[in-house]
Amino acid sequence: MRRDYTLTDEQEQVRQLARDFAENELRPHTVRWDATGEFHEEVVPLLGELGFMGMLLPPEYDGLGIDMLTYLLALEQISWGDASVAITMSVHNSLPTQMILRFGNDEQKQKWLPPMARGELLGAFALSEAGSGSDAASLSARAERDGEHWVLNGEKLWVSNGSRADVVMVMVRTDRPDDRRGARGIGAFIVPTDTPGYSVGKKEDKTGLRSSETVAISFNDMRLGPDALLADPYKGFLYAMSGLQGGRLGVAAQALGIAEAALDHTVAYARERRQFGRPISSFQAVSFKFAEMYTRVEASRGLLYRAARAWDAGDVDKRLCSMAKLHASETAVWVTSQAVNLFGGYGFMRDYPVEKLFRDAKVTEIYEGTSEIQRVVIAKELFQEQPSG
């Protein structure tokens, strides 16, 4: 791993710590985890011990309180080791913990954040439903008041960590059926998964990220006390959307780690693989392909780090976040596709690592907003800042 002199010594140390963990604790197991779809349960407390499950939480809640760029550096390296572990870490560090931190009351923060930061409790986030994807506010799961309590009914799909999480941040409608308020009629609830009425449904059989369990969850007359509601009962969707940009940077970091891993594997293979009496890396057509792969990876890195530095300077630039996510995810898909081609027939075999990376890369173009949604955001931001006439 090359030293990046644009980073501080502390950032480089965190990056190296994550790289060492990925190499020693993740890569030896990733093939087995992928083949069996086995959740990496033993990894979560290890990540907690390193502080990686509370990187963005302040020290008063047992977090590391570090900047966004340093967090993304660690996430990038974890994804280089195993992207399934990276999604578990990313989901936990983003919406569930950050929503409680930003909008929870003191009691909620003290109850949930320290054990989540230590990796003792795993978090998840539940928004999507069968009828709501990119139009996320069109959800139908509901919470109705019953005295001081709330009663939740409905189903959520594609919940990462949902089968193993200890606490899930759940978005449900709180407006009346005869008075639908759209995005301003949705509440956010902190749901312990041992609550009666909470159940885990189908585990999805996915193309990639196979050892990160993605499930449906449902609520059947699930009763929650008033302490489960996060702040205003009608602003939960707005709370979730306020953290969307950070989630997109997290996906960009995951995609970058996948692309880096594919590039590393393919460079090593091209040096060893010989055809016509010489390594395939010596053929101009092959070397030009590597030049393009490397350039795209470094361009993605530049966009991601720029967006993260803007974030840390107090400028959460939606356009930059979407550009970083768009470029990195499409780079990951393109680079892993080229890696499969460069491995030839071996690239199509599960005995070699690049076919897994190819499968893992695809979903980065889909979740946290598809590539099409990112283009909508980028174009909208561009034209809003252009003078008319």
N, C-alpha and C positions, 0 to 999 in steps of 0.2 A: 504493500500500500504506500503510495507516494505521499510525502509530506506536502500539505497545502499551506503555503505561507501567507495566505489571506486569513487564516484562522489564528486565534489567540492560542497560547500554550495550553490553557485550560480546555478550550474546545478541542484541540488536537488530542489531549489526554482522554477526554470522554469518547472521542471518536475511536481511539485505539482500544480503549476498554471494551467498547461495544464490538469492535472487530474481533478481538481476542475471544470474547464470549461466543460470538457467532461461529468462529472457526472451531472452537474446542467443545462447545456445548450443543450446537445446533447441527452443523454440517454432518457429523457422524451419524445422525439419526434421521435426517430429512428424507432419505429414500424410503425408509420403513414407515415413517409417519404418513408420507404421501400414498404409499401402496395400501396401507390399512385404513386410511382416513382417521387415524388415531389422534385424538386431541393431546397436545403436549402439556399435560396437566402438571408435570413435575417442573416445568420451566417457569411457571408463573411466580412461585416463591423465590426462585433464583433471580429473576428479574427484579423482584421486590427488594431483595437484599442489596442489589446494586443501585437501587434508587430509581430504576427505569420505569416503575409503575406510578411514580409520582413526580415526574420530572418538571411539570409545569405548576405544581402546587407549592405554595410557600412553606418555609421551614416550620412555621407555627402549626402546620398540619402534617408534619413529618415528611414533607416533600423536599425536593432539591431546590426549587425556586429558580431554575435556570431560564435562560432566554430561549426564544423559539428556534433560533438557528442551531444551538447546541442540541436541543431535543431532536431536531430533524437529522442532525449528523448521526446521532445514536440510532434513530429509527432506520436510516438508510443502511447502516451496517448490519443491523438485525435482519433487514430484508435481504441483504446480500447473503446472509447465512440461511434464512428460511423465511419466505414471505408470509407463510401462514402464521408464524410466531409474531411477525411484524404487525399483522392486522389485529391480532389479539391485543398487543401492546398499544397500538394506535387507537383503537376503539375505546379502550379503557382510559387512556390519557386525554382523550378529546372531549366528547360531549358529556358523558355522565359526570366525570369529575369537574369539568370546567363549568357546566351549568350549575352544579351545586355551589361551587366556589363563587360564581358571579351573582347568582340570584337566590341562593339559599339563605335561611336565617342562621343565627349563631348556633342554635341547637342542631340543625341539620348538618351544618359544617363540622361541628365537633363529633357528631355521631358517625358520619360516613367517611369523611375525608382522610383522617389518619390511618385507619385500617386499609383503605383503598390505596393510599400512597405506599404503604408497606407491602402491598401484594397479598395481604391476608384476605381481602375481599376483592372479587373480580367484578368489573362493571360491564354493562351492555347498554345499548340504545335501541329503542323500538319505535319506528315511525311508519315504515312502508306497509302497505296492505295490497290485497289482490287488485283493487281498483284504483290505487294511487301509487304512481311511480314518480315520474318527473313532476306531475301535478300533486305534490305531496300533501297539500292542504285539503285535498278532497277526501280525506280519511273518514271512516264511519264508526270505528270503535268509540264507545261512549262511557262517560262517567256521569252518574246522576247522584244528586244529594239525597241523603237519608239522615235527617237531623244534622249532626256534626260530621257524620261519616260520608264517604263517597263509595258508590257501588259501580265497579267497572265490568263491562261486557264487550267482547269483540275478539278479533284475531289480528296478529301482526305476522308479517312474512319477512324472511331474509334477515333474521336477527343474528348477527355475529356474536359469538360468546353466549348466546341465549340459553344453551343447554347446560352450561357450566357456571354461568354468572351467579353471583350472590345478590346482586342488586341491578335492576334494569330501570333506566329512565324511559318512561312510557308516555307517548303523546296520544291523547284521546279527546274527543269532542266533549265540551262542557256547556255549549249553548243548547237551547231547546230545539227539538226537531222542527217546530213551527217558526223558529227564529234563527235560521242559520246565519252565522256571521263570518263564514269563510275562515281565513287564517286567524281572525281575531275571536274565534270561538273555540279555541283548543287549549287544553291545560296540560301541564307537565307533572307527572307523578313519579315519585321515588318508590319503586316497588321491590321489596325484598322477595326473592323467589321462593321462599318457604311460606308465603302467604296462602292460605286456603283459597282455592279458586284459580290459582295460577297453574298452568300446565304447559308442558313442552310437547309440541307436535312433531311433524315430519322433519327428519334431518335430510337436507338437500344433498343429492348426489351430484357434486359439482365437477366441472372440467378441471379447474385449478384450485389452489388454496385448499386442498382436500382435507388437511388436518386442522383447519380452522372450521369448527362446526357452525354451520348456518342452518337455522331451524325456524319453524313457525312456533309462535307462542300464543296462548289464548287465555282469556279471562272469563270465568263463568261466575257471575254474582260475587266477584272478588271485592271484599270490603276493606277499605283503607281508612285510617284515622286522618284527622285534619293535618297532622304532622307530615303526611306523605305528599301533600300538595306543595309544589314549588312556586312560591310567591303568588302572583295574580292568576286566578283560575282561567283567564281568557287570553293570556299572553305566552303560553307555553311554546307555541309554534314560533313566535318571534324570538324567544330565548334560544330555541334550537338553531334558527337561521343565523343568529348572531355569531354562532360558533362554526358556521359552515366553512368559512374561509380557512380556518385552521385545519379543518378536516381535509380540505383539498390540498393543502400543503403537505399533510401527512401522506396522502395517496401519492403525491408527486415524489416524496422521499422513498416510498415503497417501490414505485416504478423505477426510480433511479437505481436503487439497490439491485433489483432484478436485472436491469440492463447491464450494470457493472459486472454482475456475476456471470452473465452470458458472455460478455466480452472477455473476461478473464479466462473462462474455460476454453473459449474458442482460440484465443491467442496461444494458450499452452498446447492445444491440440495441433494447431497449424505449424508449430515449431517441430513437433515430433512426427507428424504424419508425412510420409514420403511418397511421392509419385514421380515417375520418370527419373529416379535417382536423386531427387533433392526434396527438401521440405516444401510443402505447398505454400508456406509463407513467402517463399522466394519468387513465386509467380506474380507478375505485375497485376493481373486481373484480381487475384486474391488480395494482394496488399492494398489495392485501391478500395476494395470492399471494407477492409479493416479501417482504413483511413476515414471512410464515411461513418462507420459505426462509432469510432472513437470521437469524431467531431460532434455527432448528434448527442452522445452521452455528455460530453463536456458542455455543450450548449444548454442541455437540460439542467445540468448542475449550476451553470451561471444564472439561469432564470430563477431556479429554486432558492439559491443563496441570496440573490438580490431581493426576492419577495420576503424572505425571512428577515433580512436586515432592515427592510422597510417596516415590517411588523415590529421589530424590536425598537425601532426609532419612534414608534407610536403612529405609524401610517399603515393601517390595514387596507391595502390597495386591492380591491376586488379584481381589477383587471389583471394585475400581476399574479395574484393567486390562481386565477383561472388559466392564465397563460402558462404558468409553471406546471399546473396539473395537466393541461392539454398536451403540452410539448413532451413532458416526461412520460406520460402514459403511452402516447403514440410512438415515442422513441423506444420504449420497452417492447412494444409489440413488434416494431420493425427490426430492432436489433436481435431479439430472440428468434425471429423468423429467419434472418440471415444466418444466425448461428446454426440453426437446424440445417440449412442448406450447405453451409461450409463443412459440417460434420458428414455430409453425404448420407448414405444409407444408415450409418450409425446414429445420425441425428434423430432418426425416427424410432429409435429403439429405447426402451426404458432403462437399459443398462447404462445409458449415458445421460448426463445431467441436463442437457439443453432442452430436451422435449418437455421436461417438467417446468422449466423456466418459461418456455413458450406458452404453456397452459396457464401458468400463474399470471403472466403479464396481461392477458386479455381483459380481465375484470377491472383493471385499473382504468380502462377507457369507459367503464360503465358506472361504478359506484361513486358516491359523492358528486353526482352530476355527470351525465354522459358527455362525450366530446362535443356533441351538438349543442348541449346546454352551455358548455364552456364558451363555444363560439358566439352564442347569443349574448352572454355576459360581456365578453370582450368587445364585440361590436357595439353593444349598447353603451358601454363606458366610453368607447372611442368617440362616438357621435355626440354624446352628451357634453364632451369637453371641447368639441369643435365649434367655432363661432358660426352663427347662421348668416346667410346672405353672402 
